[in-house]
């Protein structure tokens, strides 16, 4: 019961990582305010609990809506102990030479500004709370190209730097701020923005699940529970000396080129060695 009598805020909680985190925190004693724009999913999550999960409609692209969420939780419970800034989506998919300003702004509002104001409006209710902690969801896309569209990657990279800046700003209040960088996690984020029928989305989810089991050294797809467990650790007293940093939870996806861990993938250096031997053999072994 790591979070007994704690108040926890989770954005984007109607499904995926957020829903799994809400269940985990509530199972360990917390009162969880699960927020989302998906009222059906959010209310179903709350109804499935013993009353320890309370749903609040919140559009994280609207700072006033974020403030309303934080104020409600604090007014009802006396304060806020943990904030998990999780809400997000794939955002604009166009490359930098095609993206429109409005699409860029919407993506940044959802992925980066929402985290900033999630912190901004929670902190007044977190000051003086022992073990107060903020956990932000970034992504392995923040480490470089190849993992997501450009706008998403830039937004998630911003979350990492915001995490460090906020940790420095809030140290005087004894509020820790950390981030998680998920890898290939089986959630709806990959299909929610696709303009295809629902039955086609279900098929796409199956394909993605199969792909994700082979995308990294750990031979299974990442699950929302993997990220929920990392969030619970960072929010707990066990991580009391962890601050201003990020945990990569990706099954080893970012270890290096695929050939570095996949024995069936051609090794570039081995290929070069073989080419060298072949060239030497063709010249009678003369170097």
N, C-alpha and C positions, 0 to 999 in steps of 0.2 A: 504493500500500500504506500508507494512512494509519494503519492499526491493526495493523501488524506487531507480533507478540508481545504484543498487548494482550488482556486478558480482559474480555469484554463480557457483561453479563446483560440478557436481554430477557424480560419477562413477557408473557403472552398471545401466544406466538410460534407457535402451531400453525397459524395462518391469517392472512389479511389483512395489516395493517400490520406486525405482529410477525414473520410469516414472511418478508415482503419485506425487512425490516430485517436479520433474521438472515442471509439470503443475501448482502446487500450488505456487512455488516461482515465476514463470513467471507471473502468474495471479496477483501477488502482486508487480509487477514492476521490477523484476530482469531480467537481461540478464543471461540466463542459458546456460552453456556449458555442454551438456549431452553427456557423453562418454560411450562407450561400445565396445565389440568386435562384437556385433550383428549389422551389418551395416544396414540391412533391417529394423529392429525395430527402431533403432536410427534415421535413416533418416525419417521414417514415423512419428515419434514423432516430429521432427523438422518441417516437412512439415505441420503438423497439427496446428502449432502455427502461430502467426502473425509476426514471425521473431525474437521473443524474446528467442527462444530455438535454439541453434546452436549445431549441432552434430559434435563430434570429435571421430574418431576411436581411442580406447586406450585399450591396453592389460595391465592390472594392474600388471601382473606378470613380466612385462618388465619395469624396472625403467626409461629407456630412453623414453619409450612411455608415462609414467606419466609426465616426465619433459616437453615433447613436448606439452602435453595438457595444463599444467600450463603456459608455456611460451606463447602459442598462445593466451590464454584468457587474459593474462596481456598485451601483445603487442597490442591487439585489443581494449581493454577497459581502459587500464591505471593501472590495478591492480586487486587483488582478495579480495573479502570481506568474502565469505563463502565457505567452502569446506565440502561436505557431502561424506565421504568415505563409500560407500554403496556396492560396487561390491563384490560378493561372490557366493558361491555355496556349495553344501553339502560336497564336498571333499571325501576323502577316507573313506569307510565305515567299513573297517576291524577293529577288536579289537586289542589291543596293542600287543598281542602275535602272530598276524598274519600279521600286516601291513608291507609293504616293505619301505625301506628308501626313494626311489624315490617318492612314493605316499605320504608319510609323508611330504616331502619337498615341493611338489606341493601344498598340502593343506595349509601349512604354508605360502608359497609365496602368495597365493591367499587371504587368510583371514587375515594375520597379517603383512607380509612384505609390502604388497600393501598399507596398512593404514599408516605404518611408512614413506614410501616414498611419499605417497600422501601429508602428512604433510611436509616432508622435502622439496619438490620442490614447494610447494605452499607458504610457509612462507616468502621467500624473496620478494614475490609480495604482502604480506599481512601487512607487517610492516608499521606502520603509518596510517593504514586505521581505522577510528573510528568504533567500534563495530565488529571488525574482529572476526570470530568464526569458529571453526572446530567442526564438529559433526561426530562421528564414530559409525557405526552400529556394535554392539556386539550381544548378544543373551542371553536368559534365560539359554541356555546350559552352560554358563559360571559359573552358581551358583553351579553346581554339576551334577552327573550322572543321566541318565534317560531321557534326553531330545534330545540327538543326539549321533552320533558316537563319539568315543574318540578324534580323530584328530580335528574334527570340534569344539568340546567343548574346547579343549586346546587352539586352535587358537583364539576363541572368548574370552576366559579368558585373553589371552595375550593382546587383544584389550583393555580390561578394564584397565589393569595396564599401558599399553602404554598411554592411555588417561590421567591418573594421572601424569605420568612422563612428558608428553608433556605439560600439563597445567602448571606444575612447571617450565619447561624450558622456556616456552614462555610468562610467566607472565611479564617479563621485556619489552616485545613488546606489551603488552595490547591485546594479542590474547587469547581468551578463548577456552578451549577444553573440550568437554563433549561427552558422549556416550548415546546410546539408546539400551536397551535390549528387542527386540521384543519377543513375545511368539509365539503362533501358528497362523501365518499369512498366508492367502490364496494366495500364489504366486507359481511360477513354480519351486521353489527350491526343492520341494519334489519329483517332477517327472522328472526334466530335466536330472538327471543322471541315470535314469532307462533304462536298455537296453531292451525296449519293443517298439512295433509299436506305431505310433502317436495316432491311434484310441484307443489303450489300455491306453495311457497316459491320453486321454480325460476322459475315464471312471474312471481312478484312481483319477483325479482331482475332479470328482464328489463325490467319496467316501471320499476323504480327506476333502472336504468342509463340508460334513455331519458330519464327525467325529469332525471337529474343532468347530462346533457349540455346542458340548457337552463336550469339553475338559477342560473348566474352569468355574468359577462361573458366569461370564457374558455369557448369553445364546445366543451367536452368534459367528461366526468365526471372527477372527481378519482380518482387511482389510489393504491393502497398505496405504490407506488414514489415518489410525490411526497412522502409523509410520511417514508419511509425516507431519502430523500436529505437532507431537512431535518434529520433526527436525526443523520445522519452528519456533516453540517456542524457542528452544535452540539457534537458530541462530539469534533471534530477540533481540532488545533492552530490551524487557520485561524480558529477562533472563540475564540481564547485571550483576547480582550478583551471577550467577550460573556458577561454574567453577570446573573442575576436578572431576566431578561426573557422575552418570548414572541414567537415568530414565527407570524403568521397565514398559513396555507397553504390558501387557500379559493377560488382562481380569481377573487377579487374579489366573492365572495358578500356580504360585509359592507360594500361600498363605500357603499351607500345604497339608497333605494327603487328598485324595479325600473325605474321610468320614467327614472331618472337615467342609465341605461346601455342600456336597451332601446328602440330607436326605434319599436317596434311597441306599446309600452305607453303608454297615455295619460299625458301629463305634467300633474300637478296644477296647476302654475303656468300652463301653456299653456291648460288648460281654464278656469282662472279669468280669464285674459286674454280668451279668446273670449267668455265670459259677460259680461264688462265691455263689450266692443265691441258685443255684441248688445243689451245694456241701453241703451247710449248711442244706438244706432241707433233703437231703439224709441221714444226720447224726443227724436228729432230732433237728436241729437248734443249735447244739453245735458248738462253734467257737474254 
